[in-house]
Amino acid sequence: MVRHEAAEALGAIGDTTAMSTLELFIDDDQPVISESCEVAIDFLNWVQSRNFEYSER
């Protein structure tokens, strides 16, 4: 459970420095781990492909 939550957190942070760590576990024997890493990698790729504009209020 901890590794699953860690993978989700690394993806949610949105920093690509986590990519190499997530890639290490993409083929983990535990499906919940490998799938969590896959989702996190997909999210990181999506974040990097977007141009986020934050408006100041």
DOROFI-857341 format. One record per residue: x, y, z of N, C-alpha, C in turn. Coordinates in steps of 0.02 Angstrom, whole numbers. Example, Ala and Ser with C-alpha at 12.3 -4.5 7.8 and 13.67 -1.06 7.14 Angstrom:
residues 2
<r <660, -284, 390>, <615, -225, 390>, <660, -165, 390>>
<r <642, -112, 354>, <684, -53, 357>, <645, 2, 394>>
END
This chain:
residues 57
<r <41, -59, 0>, <0, 0, 0>, <43, 63, 0>>
<r <99, 61, 36>, <142, 120, 40>, <172, 136, -28>>
<r <195, 85, -64>, <224, 98, -130>, <172, 124, -179>>
<r <111, 99, -174>, <57, 123, -216>, <45, 197, -203>>
<r <39, 216, -140>, <27, 285, -121>, <85, 330, -141>>
<r <146, 304, -135>, <205, 342, -154>, <205, 356, -229>>
<r <187, 306, -269>, <184, 316, -342>, <131, 369, -359>>
<r <74, 365, -327>, <22, 416, -339>, <47, 485, -320>>
<r <80, 490, -264>, <105, 555, -241>, <158, 583, -288>>
<r <203, 540, -311>, <255, 563, -358>, <224, 590, -423>>
<r <172, 557, -446>, <139, 581, -506>, <102, 646, -493>>
<r <69, 651, -436>, <29, 710, -420>, <72, 772, -410>>
<r <133, 763, -388>, <178, 820, -379>, <191, 854, -446>>
<r <195, 814, -499>, <202, 842, -566>, <273, 860, -586>>
<r <322, 837, -550>, <392, 852, -566>, <423, 791, -600>>
<r <452, 802, -658>, <478, 746, -698>, <540, 714, -667>>
<r <568, 742, -615>, <626, 709, -584>, <606, 642, -554>>
<r <541, 632, -544>, <517, 568, -518>, <510, 514, -572>>
<r <515, 535, -635>, <503, 489, -691>, <548, 427, -687>>
<r <612, 436, -675>, <657, 378, -675>, <639, 328, -619>>
<r <619, 353, -562>, <599, 310, -507>, <536, 271, -525>>
<r <487, 305, -554>, <425, 273, -574>, <438, 219, -627>>
<r <484, 234, -673>, <500, 186, -726>, <532, 123, -699>>
<r <567, 129, -642>, <598, 70, -612>, <546, 18, -590>>
<r <487, 41, -573>, <436, -3, -545>, <377, -15, -592>>
<r <383, 5, -655>, <329, -4, -703>, <316, -78, -717>>
<r <365, -121, -707>, <357, -193, -718>, <356, -232, -652>>
<r <336, -200, -599>, <333, -233, -533>, <287, -293, -536>>
<r <303, -344, -496>, <261, -405, -493>, <191, -391, -466>>
<r <185, -340, -425>, <120, -323, -397>, <83, -276, -445>>
<r <27, -298, -472>, <-10, -256, -520>, <-28, -187, -493>>
<r <-44, -182, -429>, <-63, -117, -402>, <-4, -68, -405>>
<r <57, -93, -399>, <116, -51, -403>, <130, -31, -475>>
<r <132, -80, -519>, <147, -65, -590>, <94, -19, -620>>
<r <31, -31, -604>, <-22, 11, -631>, <-20, 81, -602>>
<r <-3, 88, -539>, <3, 154, -508>, <60, 193, -541>>
<r <114, 160, -554>, <171, 193, -587>, <152, 213, -658>>
<r <116, 171, -692>, <94, 187, -760>, <50, 249, -761>>
<r <3, 252, -715>, <-42, 310, -710>, <-2, 373, -693>>
<r <44, 367, -647>, <85, 424, -627>, <128, 449, -685>>
<r <157, 404, -723>, <197, 422, -782>, <153, 457, -834>>
<r <94, 429, -846>, <48, 461, -894>, <31, 531, -872>>
<r <18, 540, -807>, <1, 606, -782>, <60, 654, -790>>
<r <121, 631, -774>, <179, 674, -782>, <189, 695, -855>>
<r <178, 648, -900>, <183, 665, -971>, <130, 716, -991>>
<r <70, 709, -964>, <16, 755, -979>, <33, 825, -952>>
<r <57, 828, -891>, <75, 892, -861>, <129, 927, -903>>
<r <177, 889, -926>, <231, 918, -966>, <208, 941, -1035>>
<r <154, 912, -1060>, <131, 929, -1127>, <84, 990, -1126>>
<r <64, 1011, -1068>, <17, 1066, -1062>, <53, 1132, -1047>>
<r <24, 1185, -1070>, <48, 1251, -1052>, <3, 1279, -998>>
<r <24, 1273, -937>, <-17, 1297, -882>, <-6, 1372, -874>>
<r <-61, 1406, -869>, <-58, 1478, -856>, <-97, 1491, -792>>
<r <-62, 1517, -744>, <-95, 1533, -681>, <-109, 1608, -680>>
<r <-171, 1624, -671>, <-188, 1695, -668>, <-181, 1719, -596>>
<r <-158, 1779, -591>, <-152, 1810, -524>, <-216, 1846, -509>>
<r <-240, 1837, -449>, <-302, 1870, -429>, <-289, 1929, -386>>
END
